[in-house]
Amino acid sequence: MFQLLLFCIVVAVISGALGFTGIAAGAATIAKIIFFFMLAGIALMLILAVMGLAILF
């Protein structure tokens, strides 16, 4: 998921620099959504770790 986030950020920056603002806005929106999902997942894992519940992947 982190690789997809980085890909969307790179696409947004490059397309914004080249003038494709519609593509840049779409890629930035997708990157924001992925970022907040990752942030929520990390917060959930930290809360469960503090409570003593282990998540094994």
C-alpha positions as CSV (number, residue, x, y, z in Angstrom):
1,M,0.0,0.0,0.0
2,F,2.9,2.3,0.7
3,Q,4.3,1.8,-2.8
4,L,0.9,2.7,-4.3
5,L,0.9,5.9,-2.1
6,L,4.4,6.8,-3.4
7,F,3.4,6.1,-7.0
8,C,0.3,8.4,-6.7
9,I,2.4,11.2,-5.2
10,V,5.0,10.9,-7.9
11,V,2.3,10.9,-10.6
12,A,0.7,14.0,-9.0
13,V,3.9,15.9,-8.9
14,I,5.1,15.1,-12.4
15,S,1.7,15.7,-14.0
16,G,1.3,18.9,-12.1
17,A,4.7,20.1,-13.3
18,L,3.8,19.3,-16.9
19,G,0.5,21.1,-16.7
20,F,-2.0,18.2,-16.5
21,T,-3.8,19.6,-13.5
22,G,-6.8,17.3,-13.7
23,I,-4.6,14.2,-13.5
24,A,-2.6,15.8,-10.7
25,A,-5.7,16.5,-8.7
26,G,-7.0,13.0,-9.1
27,A,-3.7,11.4,-8.1
28,A,-3.4,13.7,-5.1
29,T,-6.9,12.8,-4.0
30,I,-6.2,9.1,-4.2
31,A,-2.9,9.6,-2.3
32,K,-4.8,11.4,0.5
33,I,-7.3,8.6,0.8
34,I,-4.6,5.9,0.9
35,F,-2.6,8.0,3.4
36,F,-5.6,8.3,5.8
37,F,-6.4,4.5,5.5
38,M,-2.7,3.8,6.4
39,L,-2.9,6.2,9.3
40,A,-6.0,4.7,10.6
41,G,-4.5,1.2,10.4
42,I,-1.4,2.3,12.2
43,A,-3.5,3.9,15.0
44,L,-5.6,0.8,15.3
45,M,-2.5,-1.4,15.7
46,L,-1.0,0.9,18.3
47,I,-4.2,0.9,20.3
48,L,-4.4,-2.9,20.2
49,A,-0.7,-3.1,21.2
50,V,-1.3,-0.9,24.2
51,M,-4.2,-3.0,25.2
52,G,-2.0,-6.1,25.0
53,L,-3.6,-7.7,21.9
54,A,-1.1,-8.9,19.4
55,I,-1.9,-8.9,15.6
56,L,0.3,-11.4,13.8
57,F,0.6,-11.0,10.0
